[in-house]
Amino acid sequence: MSTNSITNDTRKPTRRQFLKATTASLGAVLGAHFDTCAAEAGKAAVEIAPSGSDVGSLFPFIQSRTIKGEFPLSFLNPRFRSLRGWKKTARGKLLELLHYSPAKVDPRSETVERVDCGDYVREKVWFNTTPDVLVPAFVLVPKNAPKPLPAIVALHDHGGFYLWGKEKIVEMPGEHAVLSDFKRQYYGGRSIATELVRQGYLVVIIDMFYWGERRMLLDEDPSDWRERPASLTPERIRAFNSRSGQSEQLVGRTIYSAGFTWPGVIFWDDVRTVDYLLTRSDVDKRRIGCVGLSVGGLRSCHLAALDDRIRAAVVVGWMASFPWQIKKHIRNTIGHTKVVPGLYQHLDYPDVATLAMPTPLLVINGSKDGLFHLDGVKASFVKLNSCYAKAGVPDHCRTRLYDTPHEFNAEMQEEAWEWLRRWV
């Protein structure tokens, strides 16, 4: 018998045998470890408490990053004693975060149409808000009111209704039935800009970016979406509005990728609208107000916050303390049209509104408005009144809660018009 056959069972394993045995052992160990981890992970998944949030298990992390207590740049922060100094700091931060500051430009307005509407004239005007952006506007001018006239910047809503913009608050001949239904749902069946001109105000209404004559049209879009004929069916209107709603995220991402913000565009255009008013000899430059519902309310809030030339503002259906919104009220209140990145690390939304101080501010919300957490609305009202009190002008702020859904009904309008008469 050979030596090799005698020593075969006791010799050292080959490199291949060693690796094979080691891999098998390691696999068994890792397999047991992964089985344990999987079991623990499954156990952890089962033990995650329901968040009650629209973002589910991600909510605790998101909530952990929100401001606790008073916002750093709120006027209620004890370090702010001077209203002027605070406004410079807080407004500067808001303007910085908007990332949109084109060169200022003469409006270079052009009136392309005048229509006699009986007791007022409706003008169709185009004017520049930047060197390369022209916006379309209606200007409603009362015939028999003494000049120079007090003026109102009337701001249309979002409403998921993009096909028309300024027409949503202006009375027009041959108004489409779908547009009339929209006004009945949200404005008590009234055209609020027309209501205001009949009270003696000169009223200007622009199309917000992405609405009306500034709506998004694609290369292959059919003629009915391009021309908006009276024969346009309700189904076709719904289809256009649906496409526009679905495209907001893409447009928003494209805008942010280009390095600016959608709210920056909206608020800039509104401030430049005041520039246009000041070029008119029939406008009293010391008596300019603004009003809007929903995103029109958001616009009214920011116009007063950013422009001291506004003498009174009405914000309808868009006010809440935003920490209350995070859990379940973001879906229909914050989209790309409204996101100011980083804002809520510095200022709450009612803090932004108080940048208008000492400008008189009326804020109206509905207690049944599902867009906003009711406790958040109430908290915002407390903050608004506290800030105005600290500024020494408590009578310049009024907050009102109506037992209504998201709307600007006839009763609300009467209070708004009284407020504007008082201050403008």
C-alpha positions in Angstrom: 0.0 0.0 0.0 1.4 3.4 -1.0 2.1 6.2 1.4 -0.3 8.3 -0.4 -3.2 6.0 0.2 -2.3 5.7 3.9 -2.2 9.5 4.4 -5.2 10.5 2.2 -7.7 11.1 5.1 -5.4 13.3 7.2 -3.7 15.5 4.7 -4.4 19.2 4.4 -7.3 20.2 2.3 -6.7 21.7 -1.1 -7.3 25.4 -1.7 -10.4 24.6 -3.7 -11.8 22.3 -0.9 -11.0 25.0 1.7 -12.9 27.7 -0.2 -15.8 25.5 -0.8 -16.1 24.6 2.8 -15.7 28.2 4.0 -18.3 29.5 1.6 -20.8 26.9 2.7 -20.2 27.8 6.4 -20.4 31.5 5.7 -23.6 31.0 3.7 -25.1 29.2 6.6 -24.2 31.9 9.0 -25.3 34.7 6.7 -28.5 32.9 5.9 -29.3 32.6 9.6 -28.5 36.3 10.1 -30.7 37.4 7.2 -33.5 35.2 8.4 -33.2 36.9 11.8 -33.1 40.4 10.2 -36.0 39.6 8.0 -38.0 38.4 11.0 -37.1 41.5 13.0 -37.9 43.8 10.0 -41.2 42.1 9.6 -41.8 42.5 13.3 -40.8 46.2 13.1 -43.1 46.8 10.1 -46.0 45.3 12.0 -45.2 47.5 15.0 -45.2 50.8 13.0 -48.0 52.9 14.4 -50.5 54.4 11.9 -49.6 58.0 11.1 -53.0 59.2 10.0 -51.0 61.2 7.4 -51.3 61.3 3.6 -47.6 60.4 3.5 -47.9 57.5 5.8 -44.7 56.2 7.5 -42.7 59.1 6.2 -44.6 61.6 8.2 -42.7 61.3 11.5 -39.5 62.2 9.8 -41.0 65.1 7.9 -42.7 66.4 11.0 -39.4 66.2 12.9 -38.0 68.8 10.5 -40.7 71.4 11.0 -40.4 74.4 13.2 -41.4 73.9 16.8 -42.6 76.9 18.7 -42.3 80.4 17.3 -40.9 80.9 13.8 -37.5 82.6 13.7 -38.6 85.5 11.6 -42.0 86.1 13.1 -42.7 89.6 14.3 -43.8 88.0 17.5 -40.2 86.9 18.2 -39.1 89.2 21.1 -35.9 90.2 19.3 -37.9 92.2 16.8 -39.0 95.6 18.3 -39.0 97.8 15.2 -41.7 97.1 12.6 -39.6 98.8 9.9 -36.5 96.7 10.8 -38.4 93.5 11.0 -40.1 94.1 7.6 -36.7 94.7 6.0 -35.3 91.4 7.4 -38.4 89.2 6.8 -39.4 90.6 3.5 -35.8 90.3 2.3 -35.8 86.6 3.2 -39.1 86.1 1.3 -37.8 87.8 -1.8 -34.6 85.8 -1.6 -36.5 82.5 -1.5 -38.6 83.4 -4.5 -35.5 83.3 -6.7 -37.1 85.6 -9.2 -36.1 89.2 -9.7 -36.1 90.3 -13.3 -35.0 93.8 -14.2 -37.7 96.4 -13.5 -39.3 97.8 -16.7 -41.7 100.5 -17.8 -45.0 98.8 -18.3 -45.2 100.2 -21.9 -48.9 99.4 -21.9 -51.0 99.2 -25.1 -54.8 99.4 -25.0 -56.1 97.1 -27.8 -59.9 97.3 -27.2 -62.5 99.4 -25.5 -66.0 98.1 -24.9 -68.9 100.3 -23.6 -70.6 98.2 -20.9 -73.2 100.8 -20.0 -72.1 102.2 -16.7 -68.5 101.4 -17.2 -65.9 100.7 -20.0 -64.0 97.5 -20.3 -60.5 98.0 -21.7 -58.3 95.2 -23.0 -54.7 96.1 -22.2 -51.3 94.5 -22.6 -48.3 95.6 -20.4 -44.8 94.4 -19.6 -44.0 92.9 -16.2 -40.4 92.1 -17.3 -38.5 93.3 -20.4 -39.7 90.2 -22.3 -43.0 89.3 -20.6 -46.3 90.8 -21.7 -49.4 90.1 -19.6 -53.0 90.6 -20.8 -55.4 92.5 -18.6 -58.9 93.8 -18.4 -59.3 97.3 -16.9 -62.8 98.2 -15.9 -63.3 102.0 -15.7 -66.5 103.5 -14.2 -68.0 106.2 -16.3 -69.5 108.6 -13.8 -67.2 108.4 -10.7 -65.1 111.4 -9.9 -61.5 111.1 -10.9 -58.8 110.3 -9.9 -60.3 106.9 -9.1 -59.5 104.5 -6.2 -58.2 101.3 -7.8 -58.5 97.6 -7.0 -56.2 94.8 -8.1 -58.7 91.9 -8.4 -57.0 88.5 -8.4 -58.5 85.4 -9.8 -58.3 81.9 -8.3 -56.8 78.6 -9.2 -59.9 76.4 -8.9 -58.5 73.6 -11.1 -60.0 75.7 -13.9 -57.3 76.9 -16.3 -59.0 77.6 -19.6 -60.1 81.0 -18.4 -58.4 83.3 -15.9 -59.6 86.9 -15.7 -63.0 86.0 -17.1 -63.7 84.1 -13.9 -64.3 87.4 -12.1 -65.4 89.7 -14.9 -68.9 89.8 -16.5 -68.6 88.9 -20.2 -71.3 88.8 -22.9 -72.1 85.2 -24.0 -70.4 83.7 -21.0 -70.0 80.0 -21.3 -72.4 78.0 -19.1 -69.5 76.1 -17.5 -68.0 79.4 -16.4 -71.3 80.6 -15.1 -71.6 77.4 -13.0 -68.1 77.9 -11.7 -69.1 81.4 -10.5 -72.3 80.1 -8.8 -70.2 77.6 -6.9 -67.4 79.9 -5.7 -68.6 83.5 -6.0 -72.3 83.4 -5.3 -73.0 83.7 -9.0 -71.3 87.1 -9.2 -68.4 88.5 -11.2 -66.6 90.3 -8.3 -64.5 92.6 -10.5 -67.7 93.9 -12.2 -69.3 94.3 -8.8 -66.4 96.5 -7.8 -66.3 98.7 -10.8 -70.0 99.5 -10.2 -69.0 100.7 -6.8 -66.8 103.4 -8.3 -63.4 101.6 -8.4 -61.1 101.3 -11.4 -60.4 97.6 -11.4 -57.5 95.7 -13.1 -57.5 91.9 -13.6 -54.6 90.1 -15.2 -54.3 86.5 -16.3 -52.1 84.6 -13.9 -49.2 82.6 -15.5 -50.6 79.3 -16.8 -54.2 80.5 -16.9 -56.4 82.1 -19.6 -54.5 83.7 -22.4 -51.3 82.5 -20.7 -52.4 78.8 -20.5 -50.1 76.0 -21.7 -50.8 75.0 -25.3 -48.9 72.1 -26.8 -47.8 71.8 -30.5 -50.4 69.2 -31.3 -53.4 70.8 -29.4 -56.6 71.1 -31.4 -58.2 74.4 -32.5 -61.0 74.4 -29.9 -58.4 74.5 -27.1 -56.5 77.2 -28.9 -59.5 79.4 -29.8 -62.0 78.7 -27.0 -65.1 79.0 -29.1 -68.6 79.4 -27.6 -69.4 75.9 -28.9 -66.7 74.3 -26.7 -68.4 71.4 -24.9 -68.2 70.9 -21.1 -66.4 67.6 -21.8 -63.7 69.4 -23.8 -63.4 72.1 -21.1 -63.0 69.4 -18.4 -60.4 67.6 -20.6 -58.3 70.7 -20.9 -58.5 71.5 -17.2 -57.6 67.9 -16.4 -54.6 68.0 -18.7 -53.4 71.3 -17.2 -53.8 70.0 -13.7 -51.8 66.9 -14.5 -49.1 68.9 -16.1 -48.6 71.3 -13.2 -45.9 69.0 -11.7 -44.0 68.9 -15.0 -44.2 72.6 -15.5 -43.2 73.2 -11.9 -40.2 70.9 -12.1 -39.1 72.5 -15.3 -39.3 76.0 -13.7 -37.4 74.9 -10.7 -34.8 73.2 -12.9 -34.4 76.6 -14.7 -33.5 78.1 -11.3 -36.5 80.2 -10.3 -39.9 79.6 -8.7 -43.5 79.6 -9.9 -44.7 81.8 -7.0 -42.0 84.2 -7.8 -43.5 84.7 -11.3 -47.0 85.1 -9.9 -46.1 87.6 -7.2 -43.8 89.6 -9.4 -46.6 90.0 -12.1 -49.0 91.2 -9.4 -46.6 93.8 -8.0 -45.8 95.0 -11.5 -49.6 95.4 -12.0 -49.5 98.1 -9.4 -46.7 99.7 -11.5 -49.1 99.8 -14.4 -51.9 101.4 -12.3 -49.5 104.2 -11.4 -49.0 105.1 -15.0 -52.7 105.9 -15.4 -53.8 109.5 -14.9 -57.3 108.4 -13.8 -56.0 106.4 -10.8 -55.5 107.9 -7.3 -52.0 106.5 -6.5 -52.7 106.8 -2.7 -55.9 104.6 -2.9 -55.1 101.1 -4.2 -56.4 97.9 -2.7 -56.5 94.2 -3.6 -58.8 91.2 -3.1 -59.0 87.6 -4.1 -60.4 84.1 -3.3 -58.4 81.0 -2.8 -55.1 81.3 -4.8 -56.4 84.8 -5.5 -56.4 85.2 -1.7 -52.8 83.9 -1.6 -51.9 86.5 -4.3 -53.7 89.2 -2.3 -51.8 88.3 0.8 -48.4 88.4 -0.9 -49.2 91.5 -2.9 -49.9 93.4 0.3 -46.9 91.8 2.0 -44.5 92.8 -0.8 -45.9 96.2 -1.8 -46.5 99.1 0.6 -48.4 100.9 -2.1 -51.4 98.6 -1.3 -53.6 100.5 1.1 -56.0 97.7 2.0 -56.2 93.9 1.3 -58.8 91.2 1.5 -57.7 87.6 1.7 -60.5 85.1 1.2 -60.2 81.3 1.6 -56.5 81.0 2.0 -55.2 81.4 5.5 -53.8 78.8 8.0 -50.8 78.1 10.2 -48.9 75.7 8.0 -47.5 73.3 10.6 -51.2 72.2 11.0 -51.3 71.5 7.2 -48.4 69.1 7.0 -50.2 66.0 8.1 -53.2 65.8 5.8 -53.8 69.1 4.2 -51.0 69.5 1.6 -52.5 67.6 -1.3 -54.9 70.4 -2.4 -53.2 73.5 -0.8 -49.6 73.3 -1.8 -48.5 72.6 -5.3 -45.8 73.9 -7.5 -47.7 77.1 -8.1 -47.4 77.9 -4.3 -44.2 76.3 -3.0 -41.6 78.8 -1.8 -38.7 76.5 -1.0 -37.5 76.8 2.6 -40.1 79.5 3.6 -41.5 77.5 6.5 -38.1 77.3 8.2 -38.3 81.1 8.7 -41.9 82.4 8.5 -45.3 80.8 8.9 -47.9 81.8 6.4 -49.7 84.3 8.7 -46.2 85.8 9.4 -46.0 86.5 5.6 -49.4 88.1 5.7 -48.3 90.5 8.5 -45.5 91.8 6.3 -48.4 94.0 5.1 -48.5 95.9 8.4 -49.7 98.5 9.0 -51.8 98.0 5.9 -55.4 97.1 6.9 -56.0 93.4 6.3 -59.3 91.5 6.3 -59.0 87.7 6.3 -62.1 85.5 5.7 -62.2 81.7 5.8 -64.9 79.1 5.9 -65.2 76.8 8.9 -66.2 74.0 6.5 -63.4 74.6 4.0 -61.7 71.2 3.8 -58.5 72.6 2.3 -57.4 73.8 5.7 -57.2 72.3 9.2 -59.7 74.4 11.2 -57.3 74.6 14.2 -54.6 75.9 11.9 -57.0 78.6 10.6 -57.8 79.6 14.2 -54.1 79.6 15.1 -53.4 81.9 12.1 -56.1 84.3 13.2 -54.6 84.5 16.7 -51.2 85.2 15.2 -52.4 87.9 12.8 -54.2 89.8 15.5 -51.3 89.5 17.9 -48.9 90.8 15.3 -51.1 93.8 14.5 -51.5 94.5 18.2 -47.7 94.5 18.7 -47.4 96.8 15.7 -49.8 99.2 17.5 -52.6 99.0 14.9 -55.0 96.3 16.2 -58.0 97.9 14.4 -56.2 97.4 11.0 -56.7 93.6 11.2 -60.0 91.7 11.1 -60.3 87.9 10.9 -63.7 86.3 10.2 -64.8 82.7 10.1 -68.0 81.9 8.2 -69.9 78.6 8.5 -69.3 77.9 4.8 -67.1 75.7 2.5 -64.4 77.1 0.2 -66.2 80.1 -1.4 -66.6 83.9 -1.5 -70.4 84.2 -1.2 -72.6 87.2 -1.3 -72.4 87.8 2.5 -68.6 87.6 2.5 -68.5 90.0 -0.4 -70.6 92.5 1.5 -68.1 92.5 4.4 -65.2 92.7 2.0 -66.7 95.7 0.1 -67.3 97.4 3.4 -63.7 96.9 4.4 -62.4 98.3 1.1 -64.8 101.3 1.3 -63.5 102.0 4.8 -59.8 101.9 3.9 -59.5 102.6 0.2 
